[in-house]
């Protein structure tokens, strides 16, 4: 299947930009943003070439060849958690900006009608994020939890009851539907999320139902040349404004047998999945603490050297997703429990979000700490890993803390 019209147009160009350029400024409604600590990809609408995942490589090669991109042309998108029948697509934007290393900020134009702007005209080309102040907190009447806390607690208890040698972990999620009473702004929300946690992967991407906006702490996989990285997270504890209590929470997380088991399941699975692709593969010998504004996480960093010929990043994404960090173990058994006990479709929540270029490089996070915006409404998502020893009330509290943090950010959107 060939890419959509627009991929074969001639006359695109690549122009170097300064490293002070703000990737969020290159985002426009209907476009795409994926940024962490100033690096990543931003794409402005319209999308001029789109192809299913199975044909994304061919699309990228065609577009990159047409604009003489030297492998730097990028395709962007998100893959739903429950990917069925190859329905996901990746897209190439009319204009994108990528920064993958200091001194490597470039604008990529696709098409033969592009007029090279002067350096001073970027304010006209790209949008600015207007200043804003937070709205009043949402009232209980504006929020509808699906399932409600007691329903989620009952589902957690049911998962614990079913755990056995063939089902060691299930990641169970819940949602909150928000009636904001005003038009929600994805750009403003992304600006707030990035300001609160610049070390997260801030993303904005269109979905079939709306716009998914979030700030994920979790790298699914990246590939640059032959280097592959992954940073799974599993096991968490609340942050505290009191330094002594905060440190105690972090220490308790490191010492928690329940959380370390949950984390070990993910690490073992990632190692098995990546090892066949790698000449060398190393990871932290013990979990470390990853600090976010609201939550402590157990973290393990993987780094590998790929075999030649090396798989592209999309092949690695397809191999890894969904990991036990968002599904469970064993995967098929956990997915069956999720289908049975979650009373909603996750959509793109907990699916991969990111980008790939024509050389096969790219970076993909897991779409966590996010909401899908639809006009004046939003669906918030939060989940928790359920293993033997999980307590229903504690898992409810974990999801409530994640919701509270995002609801606070949503006041700025």
Helices and strands as residue ranges (DSSP letters): E 13-16, G 23-26, E 32-36, E 39-52, G 53-55, H 56-67, E 74-78, E 89-99, E 105-109, G 119-121, H 122-125, G 140-142, E 143-146, H 149-162, E 169-179, H 186-196, E 201-206, E 211-216, E 219-224, E 227-238, H 243-255, H 257-275, E 278-283, E 288-291, E 295-306, H 313-320, E 328-329, H 331-341, E 352-357, E 362-366, E 370-374, E 377-386, H 392-410
